[in-house]
Amino acid sequence: MIQQLRTPPPAQMLAEAEGLLEKQPHLALGKAEAMLRTTPGFPPAEFLAARALRRMGKGKQAVAKLDGLARANGRVPAVFWELGQAAAETGDTPRAIAALQALVQLQPAVASGWFLLARQLRKAKRGQDAWRADLSGIHASSRDPELLKAAVAVNDGDLDTAEALLAVRVDDPAALRLLGEVAWRRGEMTPALERVEKAVAMAPGFDLARDFLIRLLLQTNRLPEALEHAEVLVQSPVPSPGHRLILASVLVRLGHQDRAAGLYRALLADQPDQPQVWQNLGHVLKTLGDQAEAVEAYRAAVTRQPTMGEAWWSLANLKTVKLGPDDIAAMEAALATLDPEDEARREDRFHLHFSLGKALEDAKDHAASFAHYDKGNALRRTMIRHDADAFSAEVQAAKETFTAAFIRTMGDGGCPAPDPIFVVGLPRSGSTLVEQIMASHPMIEGTMELPEMMMIAGRLQSRVDEGEFADFGAMIASLTPADRTRLGEEYIERTRIHRQSDRPLFIDKMPNNWQHVGLIRLILPKAKIVDARRHPLSCCFSGWKQHFARGQTFTYDLKDIGRYYRDYVGLMAAWDAQMPGTVHRVIYEGMVADTGAEVRRLLDYIGVPFDQACLEFYKNDRAVRTASSEQVRQPIFKDGLGAWKPYEPWLGPLKSALGPVLESYPNAPLG
């Protein structure tokens, strides 16, 4: 009889109890206790009872049972998993940590155990140990067959398959990071950010996810958050030069050039043979005005990697530096080693063509110079998308929308802050000079080319593109006074991070904002707008031979840039006709000819008193990031006014695209 009572319960009884565990734990406990009455100490029944107690909120009783099971069954991972969770739920962090440490020793390849351990270690203020536990969890995830399949699918571009594999794993940090990448590759930034942010919140030590999150935040211009995460990343217990590099890139975007330079120098002190870091250091030094050191840094880069086209272009792009015969020979030799069919090296090739164009221009070999500029532009044009017809249509829509009558019907609204001064126009129009003059005034702070207005405008345009409104005019007309106030306040708030002083006014020198003068007027009615304009052949040819890091997709074809200039003049003329006096125009040639008078006119428009420092702008040591950074640190000179003239035999397509705008300059064509 005793023997019969100690016979283990049938498997069916255990299965029935297991089936009740999640939704009816009290019934599962009853069945477990019934089994224990017939078979005292039966481990599966004890384990079942403990799990039921935990689910019923009786954690301390569950822990007591699980402790006994752990002592008696020290090699059963499920016991330690349950004990770790029960102890965590009752606030017994030391016991939870001990149980989970035992668990991961038994099952190091199970990521969830590591992540749970990491959370408990953080509760115990053992941050570095928690970080290492998260990293161990990610290492374990890297051997998960389903995650590996999903990662391969992502790399192959099979995003639907990847998403299907990952969809059920919404509480898995590694799966969430991959899901974030799926969304990012589809261009869906909001879900991408949400998924990667959740992955980092679940596993703060997931360095690769945090790195990816920083890059996403940079892409969406959420710079303060990017900096916060970058500052965390560099504290990783597994140090990586990449962590310091991404922190430096965030600092550069925020204008903290000195600290970025320190990070680059520290990296080079450890590993001097890093051409990319030398180049990055050169960029920062150039921005800070340390031109001699910038040249040394760029030369250190090309010495270590002669085919590094961007570093050569960075040297050539220092407007006060001329590359000599030895440099030309070195660049030609580097270009000859690059396979024209190798798409991975296209950037090096077009950068080398631009660099040779500049070097040969300095050598007065204009035919060879133009040939290289032409090849560099043609190659770059194949890598970007610019639809001149579609852009002209957008400009026409803005002209038709922002009439004086329309603006009157919109009434009051917008943020009343008088802080922003927008400098608009084309790149290479003298806008950096205008900015430097104003930023030398004690009431005006220079920042940089800020993307915030472009982002706001792009977000509004997307509402038309997605079919919410029939056209651009209908979308703008739908903005209530409260909407416009909110958008203006958003601009002020988002640009605050770039303001480093207490000066009451600040400059946004994004040239492309000429497209949005109407929107600026509606959401920031007290903002000032300065239009920096230069002779169309000077401006367009200078833009065409200037490779821009990003954004200016219209500059790689002489016809495209001529049409763009014509569209710009047309929109600004329409605005002048509808809202005269709201935009102040600075003609570059006039500023060069009579700087004092033009500066006084400019400051009168801004509404600040004249200050002699504005005439001595070249003494201002503020950081300047544009291609004219060295030129604005010198007094105004006239040498560049006719730089296009030696190239006139090849500028027929540009002249044709400019049309009547060329002959009427500095005025707009009539009609």
Stockholm file with secondary structure:
# STOCKHOLM 1.0

chainA/1-671         MIQQLRTPPPAQMLAEAEGLLEKQPHLALGKAEAMLRTTPGFPPAEFLAARALRRMGKGKQAVAKLDGLARANGRVPAVFWELGQAAAETGDTPRAIAALQALVQLQPAVASGWFLLARQLRKAKRGQDAWRADLSGIHASSRDPELLKAAVAVNDGDLDTAEALLAVRVDDPAALRLLGEVAWRRGEMTPALERVEKAVAMAPGFDLARDFLIRLLLQTNRLPEALEHAEVLVQSPVPSPGHRLILASVLVRLGHQDRAAGLYRALLADQPDQPQVWQNLGHVLKTLGDQAEAVEAYRAAVTRQPTMGEAWWSLANLKTVKLGPDDIAAMEAALATLDPEDEARREDRFHLHFSLGKALEDAKDHAASFAHYDKGNALRRTMIRHDADAFSAEVQAAKETFTAAFIRTMGDGGCPAPDPIFVVGLPRSGSTLVEQIMASHPMIEGTMELPEMMMIAGRLQSRVDEGEFADFGAMIASLTPADRTRLGEEYIERTRIHRQSDRPLFIDKMPNNWQHVGLIRLILPKAKIVDARRHPLSCCFSGWKQHFARGQTFTYDLKDIGRYYRDYVGLMAAWDAQMPGTVHRVIYEGMVADTGAEVRRLLDYIGVPFDQACLEFYKNDRAVRTASSEQVRQPIFKDGLGAWKPYEPWLGPLKSALGPVLESYPNAPLG
#=GR chainA/1-671 SS CHHHHTSCCCHHHHHHHHHHTTTCHHHHHHHHHHHHHHSTTCHHHHHHHHHHHHHTTCHHHHHHHHHHHHHHCTTCHHHHHHHHHHHHHTTCHHHHHHHHHHHHHHCTTCHHHHHHHHHHHHHTTCHHHHHHHHHHHHHHHTTCHHHHHHHHHHHTTCHHHHHHHHTTCTTCHHHHHHHHHHHHHTTCHHHHHHHHHHHHHHCTTCHHHHHHHHHHHHHTTCHHHHHHHHHHHTTCSSCCHHHHHHHHHHHHHHTCHHHHHHHHHHHHHHCCCCHHHHHHHHHHHHHHTCHHHHHHHHHHHHHHCTTCHHHHHHHHTSTTCCCCHHHHHHHHHHHHHSCTTCGGGHHHHHHHHHHHHHHHHHTTCHHHHHHHHHHHHHHHHTTSCCCHHHHHHHHHHHHHHCCHHHHHHHCSCSCCCCCEEEEEECTTSSHHHHHHHHHTSTTEEEEECCCHHHHHHHHHHHHHHTTSSSSHHHHHHTCCHHHHHHHHHHHHHHHGGGCCSCCSEEEECCGGGGGGHHHHHHHCTTCEEEEEECCHHHHHHHHHTSCCSSSCGGGGSHHHHHHHHHHHHHHHHHHHHHSTTSEEEEEHHHHHHCHHHHHHHHHHHHTCCCCGGGTTGGGCCCCCCSTTTTGGGSCCCSGGGGTTGGGGGGCHHHHHHHTHHHHHTTSCCCC
#=GC SS_cons         CHHHHTSCCCHHHHHHHHHHTTTCHHHHHHHHHHHHHHSTTCHHHHHHHHHHHHHTTCHHHHHHHHHHHHHHCTTCHHHHHHHHHHHHHTTCHHHHHHHHHHHHHHCTTCHHHHHHHHHHHHHTTCHHHHHHHHHHHHHHHTTCHHHHHHHHHHHTTCHHHHHHHHTTCTTCHHHHHHHHHHHHHTTCHHHHHHHHHHHHHHCTTCHHHHHHHHHHHHHTTCHHHHHHHHHHHTTCSSCCHHHHHHHHHHHHHHTCHHHHHHHHHHHHHHCCCCHHHHHHHHHHHHHHTCHHHHHHHHHHHHHHCTTCHHHHHHHHTSTTCCCCHHHHHHHHHHHHHSCTTCGGGHHHHHHHHHHHHHHHHHTTCHHHHHHHHHHHHHHHHTTSCCCHHHHHHHHHHHHHHCCHHHHHHHCSCSCCCCCEEEEEECTTSSHHHHHHHHHTSTTEEEEECCCHHHHHHHHHHHHHHTTSSSSHHHHHHTCCHHHHHHHHHHHHHHHGGGCCSCCSEEEECCGGGGGGHHHHHHHCTTCEEEEEECCHHHHHHHHHTSCCSSSCGGGGSHHHHHHHHHHHHHHHHHHHHHSTTSEEEEEHHHHHHCHHHHHHHHHHHHTCCCCGGGTTGGGCCCCCCSTTTTGGGSCCCSGGGGTTGGGGGGCHHHHHHHTHHHHHTTSCCCC
//
